[in-house]
Amino acid sequence: RSYGFKFESNNENTPKKAENFKYVFSAPDIEFSCDALAKATGYLIEYSQDGEDWKILYDGDENQYKYAPPVGLRYYRMLGHNEYGDGEWSDIISFDNV
């Protein structure tokens, strides 16, 4: 006998898309932010050097994050999450620290 379980994310309980994802650059730091999401208990920011391989930059409870980026072009995206799952990724933005 086998039992099958299927898990589906309940989109009504997950945060919406991270809107107004933006940055402010004040050398040497860059600060990312998005609109606060009502159902989010945390936020995730990822970066990529090629737009395909993504790595976690920030995973915490604030909808903003500041750090000193390395030299070069990077792409960034952000989402909100909670115990029910991840919201939709923000639009991707890029920053070239020359």
C-alpha positions in Angstrom: 0.0 0.0 0.0 1.3 3.5 -0.8 0.2 6.8 0.3 0.7 9.9 -1.8 1.0 13.4 -0.4 0.9 16.5 -2.6 1.9 19.9 -1.2 0.7 23.0 -2.9 1.6 26.5 -1.9 -1.4 28.5 -0.8 -0.9 31.7 -2.7 -3.5 33.5 -0.5 -1.1 33.1 2.5 2.2 33.9 0.8 3.5 37.4 0.4 2.7 39.3 -2.9 5.4 40.3 -5.4 8.2 42.5 -3.9 7.3 45.9 -5.5 9.4 49.0 -6.0 12.7 47.1 -5.5 15.4 49.8 -5.8 18.8 50.9 -4.5 20.5 54.0 -3.4 24.2 54.1 -3.9 26.3 56.3 -1.5 29.9 55.2 -1.9 31.0 52.8 -0.7 27.6 51.4 0.2 24.5 50.4 -1.7 21.2 50.1 0.1 18.4 47.9 -1.3 14.8 48.2 -0.4 11.3 47.3 -1.5 7.8 48.1 -0.3 6.9 46.4 3.0 4.9 43.2 2.3 1.9 42.7 4.7 2.3 38.9 4.9 6.1 38.7 4.9 8.0 37.6 8.0 11.3 37.8 6.1 13.0 39.0 3.0 15.6 37.4 0.6 18.0 39.3 -1.7 20.0 37.3 -4.3 22.7 38.5 -6.7 24.1 37.1 -9.9 27.0 38.1 -12.0 25.5 36.6 -15.2 21.7 36.8 -14.6 21.5 33.0 -14.4 23.4 31.7 -11.3 21.9 33.3 -8.2 23.5 33.4 -4.7 22.0 34.6 -1.4 23.1 38.1 -0.4 20.7 38.7 2.5 18.1 36.6 4.4 16.5 38.5 7.2 13.4 40.3 8.6 14.0 43.8 7.2 12.8 45.0 3.8 16.1 46.9 3.3 19.7 45.9 3.3 23.0 47.8 3.0 26.5 46.5 2.0 29.6 47.5 0.2 29.4 45.8 -3.3 32.5 44.6 -5.1 33.7 46.1 -8.3 31.8 45.0 -11.4 28.4 44.4 -12.7 25.8 42.4 -10.6 22.1 41.7 -10.9 19.8 41.7 -7.9 16.3 40.5 -7.0 14.3 40.4 -3.9 11.3 38.5 -2.4 9.3 38.3 0.7 8.6 34.9 2.5 6.7 33.5 5.4 5.9 30.1 6.9 3.6 29.3 3.9 6.3 29.9 1.3 8.0 32.4 -0.9 6.4 35.4 -2.6 7.1 36.3 -6.2 10.5 37.7 -7.1 10.8 41.4 -7.7 11.9 42.8 -11.1 15.6 42.3 -11.5 17.8 45.4 -11.2 21.5 45.8 -12.0 24.3 47.8 -10.6 27.8 48.3 -12.1 30.3 49.4 -9.4 33.2 50.8 -11.5 
